[in-house]
Amino acid sequence: MSNFYLGKNSPMVIYNQNNMNNKLKLVSMSLLSCALVSCATLTEDSNDQIAMSFSDGSNGSVQLNNKRGSWNSQLPSTVSVRKSDDVLHYNAKTSDGRTASGSIPSQMGGKIVASAVFLDFGIVDAITDKHRKYPDSYVIPVRK
């Protein structure tokens, strides 16, 4: 067996350096992509759509509010509300005069975790509340 020397300009050394540079670029681009996709501030809308109705199927109206705003709507309908980290309070009234009040909690989405790890420790998402989520539908309980 013969020993041979691979100089710094040998094709094998150049191939290994290029391969390592490609791997670093791939890893860097993957992390950057995850960071951008993960940030709720960049990927989420500031409003949630909630399909609301009364438990007995009657018509009526609802007044919703949280620290980000206040909304009025006829029911049943889909209401667009601003996301917030506090509960969404409702005061509802059926067409025959019955009333109901309560609150709908918001939940934290998974994108805040990725934002905290990759970007800004979740600071921007916490300020905008875009990482929060209200349920897609809510039925307001009313007595017959």
URHU-V33149 format. One line per field, one symbol per residue. ss: DSSP state (A for helix, B for strand, O for the rest). burial: I if it has 9 or more other ideal C-beta (glycine too) atoms within 8 Angstrom, else O. A space follows every 50 residues. Layout:
ss: ???
burial: ???
//
This chain:
ss: OOOOOOOOOOAAAAAAAAAAAAAAAAAAAAAAAAAAAAOAAAAOOOBBBB BBBBOOOOOBBBBBBBOOBBBBBBBOBBBBBBOOOOOBBBBBBBOOOOBB BBBBOOBBOOAAAAAAAAOOOOAAAAAAOOOBBOOOBBBBOOOO
burial: OOOOOOOOOOOOIIOOOOOOOOOOOOOOOOIOOIIOOIIIIOOIOOOIOI IIIIOOOIOIIIIIOIOOOOIOIOIOOOIOIIIIOOOIIIIIIIOOOIOI OOOIOIOOIOIIIIIIOIIOOIOIIIOIIIIIIIOOOIOIOIOO
//
